[in-house]
Amino acid sequence: MLRLLPSVNRVMEEPEVLALEQAGFKRSYVTELIQQAVSNARTSIQTGKKAPSDKTALLEDIKQELLDACSRHPFSLRRVINGTGTVLHTNLGRARLSPAAVRQMNEAAGFYSTLEYDLEHGKRGSRGSHVEELICKATGAEAAVAVNNNAAAVFFVLKALASPDDVLVSRGELVEIGGSFRVSSIMEMSGVQLKEVGTTNKTHLSDYLDSITENTSMIMKVHTSNFAIQGFTASVTPAVLKEAAGDRVIIYDDLGSGSLYDFHQHGIGEEPLIRTAVKNADIVSFSGDKLLGGPQAGVIAGKKKLIDQLRRHQLARVLRLDKATLAALEATLFEYCYGSPAENIPAVRDILATPEEIKARIISFLENSLFRSLKAEIVPVTSRIGGGTMPVTEIDSYALSVHLPGVEMNELDRMFRRADIPVVGRISQDQFLLDFRTVASEDYEPLAAALENLDAEK
Ligand SMILES: *Cc1c(COP(=O)(O)O)cnc(C)c1O
């Protein structure tokens, strides 16, 4: 039976396969896909899953599998259309970058750059200099460094500034943040002695003060980003801690996200302002790709003496940022310092968009669209911020509820994910929803194509 299997070269000779090369597919890529298809056919025959009728039929099957494989996207990390309404969707890459950030990132990636070069003096420059001043200007901090992400920032601060001493943390703040990142585990790994104070729902100033010994070098506050304790609660603000113990220990505030933009002023969420947090602590850290709306990074800002200690530490080299990320971070921070983040930083703009604006987006999207069997209806929904920020905040929005007669929700969901540019929606109360809070105007064309294809399939 296995004798009937065609050789890779035999498959290569088929006109449709030769045409693939004309269409720009690399020969080595096609060869590998053929090898895979032949091997799959062999396994199917061996395991009895497939009874080959004849040589021609087998060749046809293999060819079809190859063509199907070629029609799929060759890359694994791909653009998708986010119809979930969750602005900082961790699984979908959190923040989309501003066009300026993308431009700077492209330049830094595709050309040589001033990454560590001082143009003025024609000698070695500093990698950190591109963002430090902007971070200081935007946050009011004396000094700053940026590392790969905020998880790295937390580890770095603890390791370099507190290990092997005691660090006090409230029991109510020992959080686990998605992807099994546990504050307690990170603390242990950094070599500090974690001293829990207070209880899950209540921690008082005296709980901290009574636990300070000569071995205590830091009090860490952790923003409980992804959950909210409500009801009978008490916690101590960094400002109060600094006032009471700031001369004896370092006050470190891990903000998680924090924000440079005052969303609260628009009635959205309770996210602490980074500028305020910097005033009330010795050192703070926050993410680059949460509410900041920039690239993945962790920003550490605060007292110059502490930041200098970080800069001199070996870990600074281990955790340093890549040039493309630095370029995007610089452009994002520049927007906060000198531009209009509410208009130009996609994450900020999308969070601020009013339900009316979103409804208008859908109406404009639907203009000129005519479906045969597909039903699309505008319905009110609520969007989430995501990225572990503002856990209890829901913002009113509108979605396109899509229905295809005779097709179940899960199947419809799968069909959308198979579109040329995959569309990720949300199923709620037996409706397939595309929340336009997270659908950009650049997404309209491919999204319309996806809807038309679905309409044509039925
Ligand atoms: C999200 C978060 C982190 C981790 O930040 P990343 O940038 O995702 O690494 C750390 N601490 C808190 C409180 C967070 O919310």
Ligand as a Chemical Component Dictionary entry (heavy atoms), coordinates in Angstrom:
data_LIG
# 
_chem_comp.id                   LIG 
_chem_comp.type                 NON-POLYMER 
_chem_comp.pdbx_formal_charge   0 
_chem_comp.three_letter_code    LIG 
# 
loop_
_chem_comp_atom.comp_id 
_chem_comp_atom.atom_id 
_chem_comp_atom.alt_atom_id 
_chem_comp_atom.type_symbol 
_chem_comp_atom.charge 
_chem_comp_atom.model_Cartn_x 
_chem_comp_atom.model_Cartn_y 
_chem_comp_atom.model_Cartn_z 
_chem_comp_atom.pdbx_ordinal 
LIG C1 C1 C 0 0.534  43.604 35.279 1  
LIG C2 C2 C 0 1.228  43.714 36.563 2  
LIG C3 C3 C 0 2.558  43.316 36.692 3  
LIG C4 C4 C 0 3.327  42.739 35.543 4  
LIG O1 O1 O 0 3.478  43.662 34.523 5  
LIG P1 P1 P 0 3.913  43.152 33.053 6  
LIG O2 O2 O 0 4.239  44.386 32.330 7  
LIG O3 O3 O 0 2.754  42.411 32.527 8  
LIG O4 O4 O 0 5.101  42.271 33.239 9  
LIG C5 C5 C 0 3.164  43.447 37.921 10 
LIG N1 N1 N 0 2.491  43.949 38.985 11 
LIG C6 C6 C 0 1.197  44.341 38.889 12 
LIG C7 C7 C 0 0.517  44.875 40.105 13 
LIG C8 C8 C 0 0.525  44.235 37.681 14 
LIG O5 O5 O 0 -0.737 44.606 37.584 15 
# 
loop_
_chem_comp_bond.comp_id 
_chem_comp_bond.atom_id_1 
_chem_comp_bond.atom_id_2 
_chem_comp_bond.value_order 
_chem_comp_bond.pdbx_ordinal 
LIG C1 C2 SING 1  
LIG C2 C3 SING 2  
LIG C2 C8 DOUB 3  
LIG C3 C4 SING 4  
LIG C3 C5 DOUB 5  
LIG C4 O1 SING 6  
LIG O1 P1 SING 7  
LIG P1 O2 DOUB 8  
LIG P1 O3 SING 9  
LIG P1 O4 SING 10 
LIG C5 N1 SING 11 
LIG N1 C6 DOUB 12 
LIG C6 C7 SING 13 
LIG C6 C8 SING 14 
LIG C8 O5 SING 15 
# 
